[in-house]
Each structure stands twice: as C-alpha cells, then as structure tokens.
Amino acid sequence: MKPLMFCDSGEICTVKNIMGGKALNQRLIDLGMNKGSKVKVVRNEGGRLILSIEGTRIALGQGMAHKIMVLPEETLSKAL
C-alpha cells in the first residue's frame, strides 16, 4: 500500500484508506471516490494529479493525494 501521490501515470489502483477528516472524506465521496474505488492515474506531474474514476476525470492536489492510500492493481494480481 502506498499514497496515491507516488503512483505513476497510467497506473490503476484500488483505494484502500483515506487518512483525512470528515471534510476530505465528504469531498472525495462527492467526486466519486471512496474505499474500494478503482482509480486510474492519467497524469502525475509531481504537484497535481489527473485521475479517471469510472470515466470521469478529476484533479487532486498533492496534499489530498498524500492522504489517499491505494493498492496498485499489479500488486493485487500477484497476491492472488
């Protein structure tokens, strides 16, 4: 498991935990992201990320991306 901030462009991950308060959790839910969501990193420019969640693109800043813990899809397939 690692913070979303450290995922590479093109990587597909599953959200495992959100390490934030109520406001951050609600903001991410409003954007369509919660625990168990599959997220594709479209672009990671080091300071901001462009993500695709079920066909919708969203942008996240570095602070939010550090608080979202994900498990890369390749790790999931190796565990099975």
GUKELO-309146 format. One record per residue: x negated, y negated, z of N, C-alpha, C, O in turn. Coordinates in steps of 0.2 Angstrom, whole numbers, m for minus. Each point is the difference from the previous one (the first is absolute). Last residue first. Layout:
<pts>
<nu: X&nv: Y&nw: Z&cau: X&cav: Y&caw: Z&cu: X&cv: Y&cw: Z&ou: X&ov: Y&ow: Z>
...
</pts>
This chain:
<pts>
<nu: 15&nv: 64&nw: m28&cau: 5&cav: 5&caw: m1&cu: m4&cv: 6&cw: m3&ou: 3&ov: 5&ow: m2>
<nu: m14&nv: m25&nw: 7&cau: 2&cav: 3&caw: 6&cu: 5&cv: 6&cw: m1&ou: 0&ov: 4&ow: 4>
<nu: m8&nv: m17&nw: m22&cau: m6&cav: 4&caw: 2&cu: 2&cv: 3&cw: 7&ou: m2&ov: 6&ow: 1>
<nu: 17&nv: m21&nw: m12&cau: m1&cav: 6&caw: m4&cu: m5&cv: 5&cw: 3&ou: 1&ov: 6&ow: 0>
<nu: 1&nv: m28&nw: 10&cau: 6&cav: 4&caw: 1&cu: 0&cv: 7&cw: m3&ou: 2&ov: 5&ow: 2>
<nu: m18&nv: m21&nw: m6&cau: m1&cav: 3&caw: 6&cu: 5&cv: 4&cw: 2&ou: m1&ov: 6&ow: 3>
<nu: 3&nv: m19&nw: m22&cau: m5&cav: 6&caw: m1&cu: m2&cv: 3&cw: 6&ou: m1&ov: 6&ow: 0>
<nu: 16&nv: m25&nw: 0&cau: 3&cav: 6&caw: m2&cu: m5&cv: 6&cw: m1&ou: 2&ov: 5&ow: 1>
<nu: m6&nv: m24&nw: 18&cau: 0&cav: 0&caw: m7&cu: 3&cv: 7&cw: m3&ou: m1&ov: 5&ow: 4>
<nu: 8&nv: m19&nw: 18&cau: m4&cav: 6&caw: m1&cu: 0&cv: 1&cw: m8&ou: 5&ov: 1&ow: m3>
<nu: m2&nv: m23&nw: 21&cau: 2&cav: 4&caw: m5&cu: m4&cv: 6&cw: m1&ou: m6&ov: 1&ow: 3>
<nu: 13&nv: m24&nw: 13&cau: m4&cav: 6&caw: 0&cu: 3&cv: 4&cw: m5&ou: 6&ov: 2&ow: 0>
<nu: m6&nv: m29&nw: 6&cau: 4&cav: 5&caw: m3&cu: m4&cv: 6&cw: m1&ou: m5&ov: 0&ow: m4>
<nu: m2&nv: m22&nw: 11&cau: 4&cav: 3&caw: 6&cu: 4&cv: 6&cw: m3&ou: 4&ov: 3&ow: 4>
<nu: m19&nv: m16&nw: m18&cau: m4&cav: 3&caw: 6&cu: 4&cv: 3&cw: 5&ou: m2&ov: 5&ow: 3>
<nu: 12&nv: m18&nw: m21&cau: m2&cav: 7&caw: m2&cu: m5&cv: 3&cw: 5&ou: 0&ov: 6&ow: 0>
<nu: 9&nv: m27&nw: 5&cau: 5&cav: 5&caw: 0&cu: m3&cv: 6&cw: m2&ou: 2&ov: 6&ow: 3>
<nu: m16&nv: m24&nw: m5&cau: 2&cav: 1&caw: 7&cu: 5&cv: 6&cw: 1&ou: m1&ov: 4&ow: 4>
<nu: m6&nv: m12&nw: m26&cau: m5&cav: 4&caw: 4&cu: 2&cv: 2&cw: 7&ou: m1&ov: 6&ow: 2>
<nu: 20&nv: m12&nw: m20&cau: m6&cav: m3&caw: 2&cu: m4&cv: 5&cw: 4&ou: 2&ov: 5&ow: 2>
<nu: 17&nv: 0&nw: m21&cau: m1&cav: 0&caw: 7&cu: m7&cv: m3&cw: 1&ou: m5&ov: 0&ow: m4>
<nu: 26&nv: 3&nw: m16&cau: m7&cav: m2&caw: 2&cu: 0&cv: 0&cw: 7&ou: 4&ov: m2&ow: 4>
<nu: 12&nv: 17&nw: m23&cau: m1&cav: m5&caw: 6&cu: m7&cv: m2&cw: 1&ou: m5&ov: 4&ow: m2>
<nu: 23&nv: 10&nw: m17&cau: m7&cav: m2&caw: 2&cu: 1&cv: m6&cw: 6&ou: 4&ov: m4&ow: m1>
<nu: 11&nv: 27&nw: m8&cau: 0&cav: m7&caw: 2&cu: m7&cv: m2&cw: 2&ou: m3&ov: 3&ow: 4>
<nu: 9&nv: 20&nw: m9&cau: 1&cav: m5&caw: m6&cu: 0&cv: m7&cw: 1&ou: 0&ov: m4&ow: m5>
<nu: m3&nv: 20&nw: 23&cau: 6&cav: 2&caw: m4&cu: 2&cv: m5&cw: m6&ou: 5&ov: m1&ow: m1>
<nu: m24&nv: m8&nw: 12&cau: 4&cav: 4&caw: 5&cu: 6&cv: 2&cw: m4&ou: 5&ov: m5&ow: m1>
<nu: m31&nv: m6&nw: m3&cau: 6&cav: 2&caw: m3&cu: 4&cv: 5&cw: 5&ou: m3&ov: 5&ow: 2>
<nu: m16&nv: m27&nw: 1&cau: 2&cav: 7&caw: 1&cu: 6&cv: 1&cw: m4&ou: 4&ov: m4&ow: m2>
<nu: m27&nv: m13&nw: 6&cau: 7&cav: 0&caw: m4&cu: 2&cv: 8&cw: 0&ou: m4&ov: 4&ow: m1>
<nu: m13&nv: m21&nw: 18&cau: 2&cav: 6&caw: m4&cu: 6&cv: 0&cw: m3&ou: 5&ov: m4&ow: 2>
<nu: m27&nv: m12&nw: 9&cau: 7&cav: 1&caw: m1&cu: 1&cv: 6&cw: m4&ou: m4&ov: 2&ow: m4>
<nu: m17&nv: m8&nw: 10&cau: 3&cav: m5&caw: 5&cu: 8&cv: 1&cw: m1&ou: 3&ov: m1&ow: 5>
<nu: m18&nv: 16&nw: m17&cau: m4&cav: m2&caw: 6&cu: 4&cv: m4&cw: 5&ou: m1&ov: 0&ow: 6>
<nu: 10&nv: 9&nw: m27&cau: m5&cav: m5&caw: m2&cu: m4&cv: m2&cw: 7&ou: m4&ov: m5&ow: 0>
<nu: 20&nv: 24&nw: m12&cau: m2&cav: m1&caw: 7&cu: m6&cv: m5&cw: m2&ou: m5&ov: 2&ow: m2>
<nu: 28&nv: 9&nw: m11&cau: m6&cav: m4&caw: 0&cu: m2&cv: m2&cw: 7&ou: 4&ov: m2&ow: 4>
<nu: 13&nv: 18&nw: m8&cau: m1&cav: m2&caw: m7&cu: m7&cv: m4&cw: m1&ou: m3&ov: 2&ow: m5>
<nu: 13&nv: 18&nw: 22&cau: m4&cav: m7&caw: 0&cu: m2&cv: m1&cw: m7&ou: m3&ov: 3&ow: m3>
<nu: 24&nv: 11&nw: 14&cau: m5&cav: 0&caw: m5&cu: m4&cv: m6&cw: 0&ou: 4&ov: m6&ow: 0>
<nu: 13&nv: 21&nw: 18&cau: m2&cav: m6&caw: m2&cu: m6&cv: 1&cw: m5&ou: m5&ov: 4&ow: 1>
<nu: 26&nv: 9&nw: 13&cau: m5&cav: 1&caw: m4&cu: m2&cv: m7&cw: m3&ou: 5&ov: m3&ow: m3>
<nu: 7&nv: 9&nw: 27&cau: 1&cav: m3&caw: m6&cu: m7&cv: 2&cw: m4&ou: m5&ov: 0&ow: 2>
<nu: 9&nv: 5&nw: 21&cau: 2&cav: 5&caw: m4&cu: 1&cv: m3&cw: m8&ou: 0&ov: 4&ow: m4>
<nu: 3&nv: m21&nw: 24&cau: m4&cav: 6&caw: 1&cu: 3&cv: 5&cw: m5&ou: 6&ov: 1&ow: m1>
<nu: m2&nv: m24&nw: m8&cau: 1&cav: 2&caw: 7&cu: m4&cv: 7&cw: 0&ou: m3&ov: 2&ow: m5>
<nu: 10&nv: m24&nw: m14&cau: m5&cav: 5&caw: 3&cu: 1&cv: 1&cw: 7&ou: 1&ov: m4&ow: 4>
<nu: 12&nv: m11&nw: m19&cau: 1&cav: 6&caw: m2&cu: m6&cv: 5&cw: 3&ou: 0&ov: 6&ow: m3>
<nu: 5&nv: m30&nw: 8&cau: m4&cav: 1&caw: m7&cu: 1&cv: 7&cw: m3&ou: m2&ov: 1&ow: m5>
<nu: 11&nv: m6&nw: 27&cau: 4&cav: m5&caw: m5&cu: m4&cv: 1&cw: m7&ou: 4&ov: m1&ow: m5>
<nu: m14&nv: 12&nw: 23&cau: 6&cav: 3&caw: m2&cu: 4&cv: m4&cw: m5&ou: 3&ov: 3&ow: m5>
<nu: m22&nv: m13&nw: 13&cau: m2&cav: 5&caw: m4&cu: 6&cv: 5&cw: m2&ou: 1&ov: 2&ow: m6>
<nu: 2&nv: m20&nw: 22&cau: m2&cav: m3&caw: m7&cu: m2&cv: 6&cw: m5&ou: 2&ov: m1&ow: m6>
<nu: 3&nv: 7&nw: 29&cau: 6&cav: m2&caw: m4&cu: m2&cv: m3&cw: m7&ou: 4&ov: 1&ow: m5>
<nu: m22&nv: 5&nw: 19&cau: 4&cav: 6&caw: m2&cu: 6&cv: m2&cw: m4&ou: 2&ov: 3&ow: m5>
<nu: m14&nv: m20&nw: 15&cau: m4&cav: 3&caw: m6&cu: 4&cv: 6&cw: m2&ou: 1&ov: 1&ow: m6>
<nu: 8&nv: m12&nw: 25&cau: 0&cav: m4&caw: m6&cu: m3&cv: 3&cw: m6&ou: 2&ov: 0&ow: m6>
<nu: m4&nv: 11&nw: 27&cau: 7&cav: 0&caw: m3&cu: 0&cv: m4&cw: m7&ou: 3&ov: 2&ow: m4>
<nu: m27&nv: 4&nw: 11&cau: 6&cav: m1&caw: 4&cu: 6&cv: 1&cw: m4&ou: 0&ov: 2&ow: m6>
<nu: m22&nv: 12&nw: m1&cau: 2&cav: m7&caw: 1&cu: 6&cv: 0&cw: 4&ou: 2&ov: 5&ow: 3>
<nu: m15&nv: 13&nw: m15&cau: m3&cav: m2&caw: 6&cu: 1&cv: m7&cw: 1&ou: m4&ov: m4&ow: 1>
<nu: 14&nv: 26&nw: m15&cau: m1&cav: m7&caw: m1&cu: m2&cv: m3&cw: 7&ou: 4&ov: 1&ow: 5>
<nu: m5&nv: 25&nw: m19&cau: 1&cav: m4&caw: 6&cu: m1&cv: m7&cw: m1&ou: m4&ov: m2&ow: m5>
<nu: 4&nv: 19&nw: m13&cau: 0&cav: 4&caw: 6&cu: 2&cv: m4&cw: 7&ou: 3&ov: 3&ow: 4>
<nu: m1&nv: m4&nw: m33&cau: m1&cav: m4&caw: 6&cu: 1&cv: 5&cw: 6&ou: 6&ov: 3&ow: 0>
<nu: m16&nv: 4&nw: m24&cau: 6&cav: 1&caw: 4&cu: m1&cv: m4&cw: 6&ou: m5&ov: 1&ow: 4>
<nu: m7&nv: m3&nw: m30&cau: 0&cav: 1&caw: 7&cu: 7&cv: 1&cw: 3&ou: 4&ov: m3&ow: m3>
<nu: m21&nv: 0&nw: m21&cau: 7&cav: 1&caw: 2&cu: m1&cv: 3&cw: 7&ou: m3&ov: 4&ow: 2>
<nu: m14&nv: m19&nw: m20&cau: 1&cav: 5&caw: 5&cu: 7&cv: 0&cw: 3&ou: 4&ov: m5&ow: 1>
<nu: m14&nv: m11&nw: m17&cau: 3&cav: 6&caw: m3&cu: 1&cv: 5&cw: 5&ou: 3&ov: 6&ow: m2>
<nu: m20&nv: m24&nw: 10&cau: 5&cav: m1&caw: m6&cu: 2&cv: 6&cw: m3&ou: m4&ov: 4&ow: m1>
<nu: m5&nv: m2&nw: 26&cau: m2&cav: m2&caw: m7&cu: 5&cv: m1&cw: m4&ou: 6&ov: 3&ow: 1>
<nu: m7&nv: m5&nw: 27&cau: 2&cav: 4&caw: m6&cu: m2&cv: m3&cw: m6&ou: 0&ov: m6&ow: m1>
<nu: m2&nv: m3&nw: 24&cau: m6&cav: 4&caw: m3&cu: 2&cv: 4&cw: m6&ou: m4&ov: 4&ow: m1>
<nu: 21&nv: m17&nw: 14&cau: m5&cav: m4&caw: m3&cu: m6&cv: 3&cw: m3&ou: m3&ov: m3&ow: m5>
<nu: 20&nv: 15&nw: 17&cau: 2&cav: m2&caw: m7&cu: m5&cv: m4&cw: m3&ou: m2&ov: 0&ow: m6>
<nu: m6&nv: 15&nw: 27&cau: 4&cav: m6&caw: m1&cu: 1&cv: m1&cw: m8&ou: m4&ov: 1&ow: m4>
<nu: 1&nv: 24&nw: 13&cau: m4&cav: m6&caw: 0&cu: 5&cv: m6&cw: m1&ou: 5&ov: 1&ow: m3>
<nu: m8&nv: 28&nw: 8&cau: 4&cav: m6&caw: 0&cu: m4&cv: m6&cw: 0&ou: m6&ov: 0&ow: 3>
</pts>
